[in-house]
Amino acid sequence: MSESIRELKGIGEKTQKLFEKVGVFTMEDLLHYYPRDYDVYDKPVPVCQVKPQMKCAVKAALAQTVSVKKAGARTVITGKIQDDTGSIDVIWFGMPFLRSVMKKGSVFVFRGKAEEKNGRLCMEHPEYFTLAAYEGMVHSMQPVYGLTKGLTNKTVVKSIRQLLEQKALIREYLPDSLKQQYELEDYEKAVRDIHFPRDLGALQNARKRLVFDEFLLFILTVSRLKEQAEASTTKYALKEVWKTEEIIEGLPYELTGAQKNVWYEIERDLKSRRAMARLVQGDVGSGKTVIAFLAMIMAAENDTQSALMAPTEVLAKQHYESLRTLLTQEDWERYQPVLLTGSNTAKEKRERYEKLKYGESKIAIGTHALFQKNVPYRNLSLVITDEQHRFGVHQREEFSQKGERPNVLVMSATPIPRTLAVILYGDLDISVIDQLPARRLPIKNCVVDQRYRKTAYRFIQEQVEMGHQAYVICPLVEESEGLDAENVTDYEKRLRKIWRDEIRTGVLHGKMRPVDKNEIMEKFASGEIQVLVGTTVVEVGVNVPNATVMMVENAERFGLASLHQLRGRVGRGDAQSYCIFMQGNQEKETSKRLEILGKSNDGFQIASEDMKLRGPGDLLGFRQSGEMEFKLADIYQDGGILKLASGAAGRIMADGSLETEEYGKLKRKLEIFTKNKGEEIQL
């Protein structure tokens, strides 16, 4: 399974590179490249029931033979289909052969999305089937995969079907007793049914098994690391210092009660001989960073070093400048903070490494560049990381080999209910900042449908004219076959046509090169870009207090926790801020979910309410827990399975089952998982 996908028939160098763009390199990657949606083929409906924006099938006859015309280089085929209840226009591009297929009176099942054009309903590029062919597809569930330009859904389906034929590669590793106890599907069947389910029940069973596996491997890894952590001590038991009190008293605002409580917990940890391993949870804007700075100042006053790792260069620079405003010039010169990022020149790196090596610099702020092997810390007593870049087990072992076991603090803006956080972060003590600073104005929210879009554009333009900035979030990077949702690439082009030179726009998404992402975020932070069109990558990208509008297209495609974190990107300055959730469908259940956001700005309450509304139909989750590196599992939707897996992991660790022959295959699977993921998932 570790072999390249080039071993499969039909995958040449060009197709291989397209697969690599979506993160598929090996057979194993392909096996676990799960569908992002399923296209369910429902029974045809009468034409009179078809509404704009509705995707459906209709059984209809051609009112006349289709017309074929040239429009520039393109061939355009138009026609009209009808049944006893009404008619719909149809249009195809670049398919001239349809003239011999679509004859007057011919009856087919046409399937596509209806739109209103010039006062009439129209289906653009509908699929068409003979009556017998469509009858065989009714109620079937066809997988829809995440794609990139040039990679079709058909290619992915064909490749996965070919892989699934090689049954010997897909090996069971859970013992029968465990599968029976938790009513779990066989592994091979689960993998087959997650890609090509025969019905809803098969999909639910497959998903339960694969989600259980993801959680079980994760929790077992965490449990093993916890055993190591509990036995570890640090040589850095720090002393209480007055400087932190001076800083708190000198702040232009008063810390909230929650901030003070969390700071006392961290201060107590840092004074202990036991190495700190603490998670601080708090909404975006709740004031986690100032608490991190206090911990770093305490370390510096004890003549030891600390490092704060941010997920992006722009944010690292902003943290660096924020620390500068917090400290007096005298303290700044004593601590000599350094900024380490990938864009440092060779000379800058040498100079900063030298300062760290001899202990001149007490504080380092940066990206993952902080923890490259050649960075020579003299006495690193404290590591603070964002959850997007967790301080991995391999990195910890490197410090341990140097005789150093630093205190570790993880900052998280993901509002995970405490019952689930205790399981997921089993090796960490948990602190929660559940109050927002009093000076923050509550964000004004609204949930609207697509008819409101022009009004929203006018509102954004008004905010920009007042000197503010805005985000627009789309679920896709580029147009994807089979997925009806907005994408950032086409959306930004559309906005440029609407606003022309009046408003400066930019694009940001995860497929861009790091240097390009950094440039765009720098431009947005400086105000050079006024409206940033992006994916959820902006959740951790940059802090722009001047941004007052967050508009999310196809909001129903995101989990509420993810939407809440996106919302946290605005409302960070003194001006009133707004969040517009644009609903792409007309479903009442979707509206009900999104209205939760309109009524509350409390992330923990939103996460809790969202869990209550989830049902068995929400099969693929909403990818709220992508930062946990789960491919399928969602910590909100799958809270029940998470608790089952936690119970199983607890029993396996307690009675030593992993050392028995029955659990031998699971142990080997766990060793591979830990080797591959240990650095990413845990402290």
N, C-alpha and C positions, 0 to 999 in steps of 0.2 A: 504493500500500500504506500510505501515511501517512494516508489518509482514515479518518474515524470509522466504526465498525462500524454506525452508524445507516444507512449507505448500503445495508446488506443488508436484503432483504425480511424482514418479521416481527420486526425488532428496533426496538421503540419506546423511549420514554424510560425506562420502568420496567425493561425487559430490559437496556437499555444500562447503567443504574446497577448492576444485579446483576453484569454482566460486569466493570464497573470495580472491583467489590469483590475480584475475583480477579486484578486487574492487566491486564485486556484492555480497551484503549481504541481501538486502530486495527486495520485489516485485518492489518497485519504482526504485531501482538501475537496476534491470533487464529490466524494461520497457525502460529505457534510456541508455541501453548498446547497442549503435548503431553499425551497421555494419561498418567495416573499409574499405570495398570494396564490389563490386558486380561482380559476375561471369555471364557474358552475353553469352547465348548459341546461337552462330551464325549458319547460314546454313553451311553444310559441303562444303569443297573445294576439288578440284581434287588433287590427290597425287602430281602431278607435280608442284603445287603451294606452297607446304610445304617447309619452309626454317628452318635452325637451329635456336633454341631459340624461335620458333613460337608456340604459343598455339592455337590449332585449332581442328576442327572435320573433319573427312574424312569418306566417305561411301565406304567401301571396303570389299572384300571377303578374306577368309583364303586361302592362296596358298596351304597349307597342314595342316593336323591336328597338333596342337601344340605339342612341345616336352617337357617332364617333366623330370628334372634331380635333383639330390641332390648335393648341394654345402655346405659341412659341415652339419650344423643343418638346413640349409635353403633349401626350395624347389624352384627351378627356372624353370619358364615356358617360353619358347621362341617360336616364330613363325614369319611368314611373311604374311602381308596383301597387297592386290593389287587391283587396278582398271585399267581402260583402259590406264591410263597415266603413271603409274609407281608403285613402291612398297616401303614399309617401314617395317623395323623389329619392332616387339613388344616383350616386356618382362614384366613378372609379378613375384613377389616373394610371396611365402607362400600361393598360391591359387591352390592346386592340382586338385580341382573340375573342373577347366577350361578345363581339358582334355576331359571331356564329353560334354562341351559346344562349344568349339572352334574346330569344325570339318572342314575338307577341303570343300571349296565351301560355307560355311555359311557366310551370309552377315550381317554385323552390322555397326553401326556408332561408330567409335573409336574416343575418344576425350582426348587430353593430350598435353604435351609440347614435341616438336621434338628436338632431339639432334643428333650431329654427332659423331658416334663411329666407329672407324676403317674404315673411309671413307664412311660409309653408314648412312642414316637417321634412327633413332630409336625412338620409343615412349616407355618410361619406365612407367609401371603401368597405362596405359590409362584407362579411364572409357569406358564402352561399353554399347550400347543401341540397342534395336530392332528399325527398321525403324519407326514404328508407335509411339513408346515411345519417340524417339528423335523429331519427327515432332511436338509432343505436347509441347516440351520444347523450340523450336526455338523462339528466341527473349525474352525469359523469363529472369528475373534478380534474381539470387540466392544470398542471403546475405552471406558475408564472415566476420566472427567475429575475433577479437583478441583473441588468445587462449593461454593456458599454457599446459605444458606436462601432458597428461592424460585427458584433456578437449577437446572433439571433437566439430567440427562445428555442427555436427548432434545433439549433446546434447543441445547446445545453441538454435538451431532452434526449437527443440521440446519443450523446456521449455518456450520460448517466445510465440510460437503458443498457448500453454496451457494458458498462462497468458492473451493473447489477447481475448480468449474466454469468459473471465469474464468481460464483457462490463461495468457492474455497477461500477467497480473499476476505470475506465478511465473517469474522469469527466471533462467536459468543464468548463473553468473559465473566458474566455474572453467574453464580451457582444457581441451580434449579430451586434450592430451598429459599433463596432470597427472592427470586422471581415469583414463586408461589405465594410467599408471605405478603408481598406488596402488589400482587396481581399485575405483573408486568409482562408485556409482550416479548417474544423472542427477538433478539437483536436484529437478525437478518430480516425478519418480517417487518419490524418497526422501521428500518431504514428504507425498505421497499415501499411501505405504505406512506411514509412521509413525503416521498416523491410522487408516487402514483396511487393515491388512495382510491379504493373502489367506491367508498361512500364516507359520510361524515363520521360514523362510528369507528371505521378503520383508522381514519386520520386522528381522532381523539386518542385511541389506544396507542398509536405509534408515537404521538407527541408526548404522551405521559411517560413512556419508557425512555425516550431520548432526553427529555428534560430531567427526569430522575437521575439518569447517568451523569449529566453535566453537573448537577448539584452535588451528587455523591462524590465524584472525583475532586471537585473543588473543596468540599468540606473535609474530606479525608486529608487532603494536602494541608489545609489550614490546621487541622488537629495535630498533625505531625510537627508542624512548625511551632505550634503552641507549646508542645512538650519541650522543645529545645529552648524556647523563649523563657519559660517558667524557671528553668534551671540557670539562666544567665544573669550575671550581674554586670554592672558597669563600673569602671574606675572613676567615672565622672559623677560623683555625688556633689552637686553644686550647693553653694551657700546662698542664703537669702540676701538680697542686696537692696539698698535704698533707692538706687537709680530707677528701678521700675516704678516705684511709688512716685518719684519726681515726674517721670514721663506721664503717668496717669493723671496726676494733678495738673500738668501743663497742657493737657489736651483741650482743644477748643470746644469740646462737648463732653458730656459725662457718659462713661460706659454704662450700658444697660445692666440690670441685675444679673441677667443670664451671662453676659460677658465676664462680669466680676467672678461669678461662681466657677466658670470654666477656667479662668486664669488661676484661681486658687488651687484647683485640682492639678493643673499643669505644674504650678510652682511646687506643690507637694511632691509630685512625681520626680521632678528634677532634683529635689533634695534627698531622694531615696537612693539606696545602694542598688536597688533593682532597676534594671534598664526600663525606661518609660516606653510603652507601646500604646499610644492613645489616638483614638479617632475623635475629631471634633466635627460634629454635624451642624449645619446651619444654612439657612437660605442664602442665595446670592444677595450680598448687601447687608448681611446680619452683623458684620464686623469681625470676621475670623482673622483677617490679615493683621490687624493691630495686636491681637492676642499672640500671633506668631512672632511679631516684632518684639513684644515684651519678653518672650522666651529667649529670643536671640540676644537681646540686651543682657539678660541674666547670665547667659553663657559667656558673653564677652567680658562682663564684669568679673567673672571667675577665671579670666585669662585663658579661656578655651574657645574653640571655634564652632560656628554653626553654619549650616547651608540650607537655603530655601530654594526648592526646585519648582518652577512654574511650567505650565504646559506649552507656552509659546514665548518667543523672544520678545515680542511687544509687551506681553504681560510682565515678563521678567524685568524689562527696563522700567515699566511703570512701578513695580514694587520697589526697585532700586531708588527711583526718584521719590517715592512716597516715604521711604525710610530716611532719605536726606532731609525732607521737610520736618520729620519727627524729631531728629537729633539736632543738638546744637553743633556749631562748627567745631568746638573743642572735642565733643564726643565723636564726631565724624572722623576727625584726624586721629583720635586714639584708636578707634576700631578699624579704620582703613578698609571699609567694605569694597569688595571687588565684584564685577559683573562678568560672568562667564557664559558665553553663548557660542553657537556654531559659527557666527559671523565674525568672531574675534580674529584679528590678524595674528600671524605667527609671533610677531614681536609682542603684541598685547598678551598673548597666552603665556609667553616666557616670563614676562614681568609679573603677571598675576600669580602664576605658579610659584614663583620665587617668594612672593609675599606670603603665600599660604604655607609653603614649606618651612619657613623660619618663624611662622606665627605672628608676623607683622599684621596680616589681615585677620581679623577676628570673625568677619561676616562675609559669606559668599552667597550671592544671589544669581540664579541663572536657569538654564534649561537642563536637559539630560547631560549636557557637557560637564556639569558639576561632578559627575560620577564616572568619568572615563578613567581607565586604569592609571594613566600617567599624571592624574591630578594629585599632588603630594601634600595632603593635609598634615599638619603637625600634631594637633590634638582635637580632632573633630568630636565634640560631645553631643551635638544635636543635629538631627536631620529632619527637615520639615518638607513634606511633599503634598502636591495636589493629587487627588485620587486618580487622575488620568495617567500619572506616572508613579505608580507605587514603588516603594523602595524594595527591590526584589531580594529573594533569599540568597541568590548568588552574590549580589553586592554586599549583603550583610556578612556573608562568609569571608569575603575579601577583607573587610574591616576586622573581623574576628581574628583572622590570621595575623594581622598586625598588632594584635593585643588590644584592639579597640572595639568596644561594643557601644555604639552611640545610642542616645535616647532618640526615639522616633515619634514624630507627630504627623498624622495624616489629616488633611483638611478636606471635607466633603460637603458639596452643596446638594447632593442627592437626598431628598427627604424620605429616607427609608424608615418605615415604622419600626420602633425599637425591638419588637418581637423578632422581626426578620433580621435587623442589623446585628443582634446578638449572635445569630447563627452565621451570617455571612462574614462578620468580622470577629470570629470566635477568639482570636488571639489578642484582641485589642480591648482596652478599657474604653468606654464610650461616654463622651460629653456632648451635650446638645445646647446650642444657642438658639433658643426659640422665641426671641424678641427682636424686632427690628428697631434701629435707632429712632428716637422720638422725632428727630428733625426730618425724617423721610415722609414725603407726601404719598399717600396710598395711590397706586396705579389705577386709572379708570379703564375698565374692560368692557368690550362688547363682542357678542357672537353674532355674525351676520352671514347671509348667503351671498352668492356671486353677483346678485343684482346691485349690491352696495359698493362694488369694486370702484366704479368711477368716482363715487363720493369719497371713498377712502383715498384715492389718488389725489383728489383736490385737497383733502385734509393734510396729507403728507406734504404737498406743495406749500400749503399755508405755514406749516411748521418749519419747513426749510427757509421760507422767506423771512421767518422770525429769527433765523440764525441757528436753528436746531438741525438735528440729523435723524435718520430713520433706518431701521432694518426691515427687510422683507425676506421671509424665510419660505423656501420651497422644499418639498420632500425629495425631489430628484435632482441629480446633477445635470443630466441631459435627457432628451426624449427616450423613453423606453418602450419597446414593443409590448403590447398587452396591458400597459399600465396607464390609466387615465388620471394623470396628476401633473401639476405644474413642475417645470424644471428650471433651474437657475440660468442655464445657458440661453434658452429662448426668451425667458421672462425679462432678463436684463436688456436684451435687444429690443423687446417690445417697449420697455420703459424709455429707452433712449429715443425711440420714434415719437413717443407721446410728449416727452419733455424737451426733446431736442437739446439745445445748449443751455436751457434754463437751470437744469439740475444735473450735477455730476454724479454718475452712478459707477458702481464697481461690483465685481463678482468674487465670491469666496466659497470654495468647497474643498472637501478632503482629498480629491484626486489631483489637486494642484501641487506643484513642486514646493517644498518648504520655503525656498527663497522667494517664490512668487506670492505664497500666502502671507509671508512676513511683510512684503512690500505693500500688499493691499491693506493689511491691518494697520500698518504705519500711516498710510494715506487716510484711512478712516479716522484713526485716532487724532491726526493733525487737522482734520476737517477738510482735507483736499477732496475726499469722496463724501458726498452728502447723503446718498442713499446706498446702502450696502445690500446687495441681493445675495443670499447665501443659504447653505444647508445648516444643520444643527451644529456644525463645526464652530459657529460663533458662540456657543454656550460657554466655551472656556477661552475664547480668542483674545479679547481685549476689553479694557474698561474705558468706556466713553461716556462720561457724565453728561455730555451735551446731547446724547441721543434721547429723544423723547417719544418716539413711536416704534412699536414692534408690531408688524403685520405678518401673520402666519397664513399662508395659502394651504388649502387642503388640511385644515387643522385636525380633521377626523383621522388622519393617517398617523398622528403622533399620540403618544401616551400623555396623560395629563401631567405627570411629573416632569416629563421632558418639556412640555409647553410651559409649565411653571418656571423651569430653569431658564428657558428662553426669555420669558417675561422679565426675569431678574436682570437682563442686560440693560433695561431702561429703568428710569426712576432713581438713578444714582446721583443726580444733581439736584439743584434747587427748584427747577421748573417742573410743572405738572407733566406727568407722562401718561401715555395711553397704549393699550394693547388691543389690536383688532384681530379676532380669530375668524378667518374666512372659511366657512363650511362648504365643502365641495359637493356634498350630497344632500338630499332632502329627508334623510331618515330621522324619525323622532328620537330614537334611542341615542343617536349621535348628538343631537341637540341637547338632550338631557345631560349627557356626559360633559359637554363643553360648557354648559351653563354653570357647572360647579366652579369653573375658573372665573366666571363673571361675578360670582357671589363671594369668593374668598381669595385672599392673598397669602394664606397660611399653607406652606408647602406640605406640612405633615398632615393637616386636615384634608387637603386635596388628595394626597396619596391614599389616605384611609378611605375616603368616600369613593375614590376610583376603584379600589379593591371590592367594595360592596356591590358596585354596578357590573363588575365583570361577570360574564356568563360563559358557558361551555362553547358558545359560538365564536368567542374571541380567540380563535385558534392559534394565530401566529403571534399574538401579543402585539405590543406597539413599540418594541425595541427601546424600552425605557432604561434597561440595564446594560446597555452596550459597553459601559465603562468596566463591567465585570468580565468582559471577554467571553460571555456566553453567546453561542451561535443561535440558539433557539429559545432557551429559557428566559423568562421575564420574572423578575423578583416580585412584582406586584401581582400579576395575573396568576403566577404559579406559587403563591405563598403556601398553599396547602401541600403541594408536592415538595416544596423546600423543607417543610417541617417533617415530612415522611423520610426524606433523604437524610435529614439531620439525625433522626432517631436511628436509622439504619447505620449511619456512620458512627454514632455513639456506641452502639452495641459491638460493632466490628472492632473498634479501638479498645473497648473495655475488656473483651474476652480473648483478645489476641487472635481473632479469626484469620487475619491476613497471613499469619505464619503457618496456617494449615494447608493441606493439599487441595481441599475443596475451594479455597479462595486464591489458589496460586495464579490463575489467569488474571484475576482482578488486581492482584499485587503487581504483576508485570505491567498491566495497563496503567496502573497508578504511577509506577516508576517512570514510564515514558511521558505521562502527562506532567509530572512534576518537573522532569528535565526540560520539557518544552515550555511549560507555562509558569514554573515556579518563580522566575524572575519577574513576571508581569503581575501575578495576582496577589502576592502577599508580602507582608513585612517580615 
